[in-house]
Amino acid sequence: MSTLDTVRDRAAFLALLEPALAQRLEARRDSACGLWPDLTIAYVNPAWQRFARSNGAGGGFSARWCEGANFLDGVGTPLREYYRQHLAGALEGRSSWTSEYECSSPRMFRLYEMEVRSVGQGAGLLVLHTRLQQRPHEPGLGREPIDATAWQDEHGLIHQCVHCRRVRRAGADEVWDWVPQWVERVPDNATGSLCPPCIASRYPDLAKGA
Ligand SMILES: [Zn+2]
C-alpha cells in the first residue's frame, strides 16, 4: 500500500467518526485502531504508533499491525477464527464486543481490554484498547532455556500460548513455562497454541467447541 493510500484511508476512516471522538482517539493514552469491513487496518492512533515503536509487544509488532495490514494476520492462529466471528458480529452492529487479553513483555505483566464497535453504520470497526494492569512479573518467574529441547515436541516444535506466551514443556503437557527470551523473540520453530488455563479462563467458548 502506498503512503498516499494510507493517508486517504486514514482520513476516510476518521471521517466516519464524530469529530470529538476522532480528537479523543488522537489524544488517548492507550492505543486504538480503525478497520474496514474486510479487517484491513485503516487507521492507528498516536499511542498505537508509540507502542509499536517501543516494540513493547515483542518482535514484529509494528510489521504485523500497521496501516494496510490485515488485523487478523497479527492474531495467533488458534484465535483467528474466534476473532473473525466476533469482529463480524460487531460489524453487523449486534453489539460491541469486549475481550481481555494479555500482552506482556519479558519484564512486565500487562493485561488489556479490547472493545470493538461498529462505526458509520457498518462502514468500519473501531477497536479501543485499554490497559487494565501493568506490573513486574512475580519474582523468580521465568526460566532460561539451557536446553531448548526441553520444550520441543516430537516434530521439533515449541508450542507457545498466543494469549500468555508461556511454552509447553515436553513430556508434561499440563506444564507451561514462562521463558522471557522467547517472549522477547519468538523462536523460529514456535507454533501458536493455547494453554489449558487460558482456554478455561479467557476463551471458554473455544473449550465448548473443542
Ligand atoms: Zn496461556
Boltz pocket constraint, residues with backbone or C-beta under 6 A from the ligand:
constraints:
  - pocket:
      binder: B
      contacts: [[A, 161], [A, 162], [A, 163], [A, 164], [A, 165], [A, 166], [A, 194], [A, 195], [A, 196], [A, 197], [A, 198], [A, 199]]
      max_distance: 6.0
